[in-house]
Amino acid sequence: MSGYQPQSDDLAGKVTGKVIGTVDRLNSLSAKPLTLIARGLVFGMLGGVLALTVLVLLIIGALRALDIYLPGEVWSAHLALGSLFTLLGLFVWRMRKPTAHK
């Protein structure tokens, strides 16, 4: 026999069925969405940490590659990469939208 089918006069079975149904409904309304939100936050933070790590490693690799291919000492690679980041920073600063003062 698959599943429990309460008799029409089985009060305990009816009450148990109602309690189980209510608990399942509450679970689907509260616990499942909260679990999805928590997963999203955890995976989002993990992705952010991984992206930041990859960015730092790419900057280190670019600095080493510039040090190999640019003439002069290591200062020329630092100057080139620093100039690039300064120009990118100035561009982003120029594109900002200032907030209105109250």
C-alpha positions, 0 to 999 in steps of 0.5 A: 500500500502506498502512503497512509490513507486515513479512514473517515472516522480516524480523527488522529489520522486527519489531525496528523495529515493537517499538521503535516500539510501545514508544516510542509506549507510553512516550509515551502513559504519560509525555509526554502526561499531563505535557503535560496537567499543564503546560497546566493549570498554565499556563492556571490561572496565566493565568486567575488573573492575569486574574482578579486584573486584573479584580478590581483594575479593578472596585475602581478602577471602584467607587471612581470611581463612589462618588466621583461619586455620594457627596456630599463629597470623595473621602474619602467614597468611600474611607471607604465602600469601606474600610468595606465591605472591613473588614466583609467581612474581619471576616466572613471572619476570623470564619468561619475554623477555627482549627487545634489547637495541638500 
